[in-house]
């Protein structure tokens, strides 16, 4: 599973889109993985149906990654659970 709940734009005040941000971790790394899978596979993506307080970019980047999967060559499934917190 790939993703981050708190990105560097939030924790370190960096610009959105850079390393460690939602755009980078939740969307771009997933896009790279999809591009490097050489033959069609079944891919299950754990997304979200809600966002942490004050973090709307979290949900938008998760949904962008869903779009990448569902428009790829792969047999994609998306799960959208509510907020999950666990060690």
TALIN-V531899 format. One line per field, one symbol per residue. phi: phi as a letter, one per 30 degrees, with the letter a starting at -180 (. if undefined). burial: I if it has 9 or more other ideal C-beta (glycine too) atoms within 8 Angstrom, else O. A space follows every 10 residues. Layout:
BEGIN
phi=???
burial=???
END
This chain:
BEGIN
phi=.blbdbcddd dbiddejdei deddddcddd dddedcddbe bdbccdcacb bdeibddedd dddddeeedd ccdddcbbcb dddcbad
burial=OOOOOOIIIO OOOIOIOIOI IIIIIIIOII IOIIOOIOOO OOIOIOIIOO OOOOIOIIII IIIIIIOIIO OIOIOIOIOO OOOOOOO
END
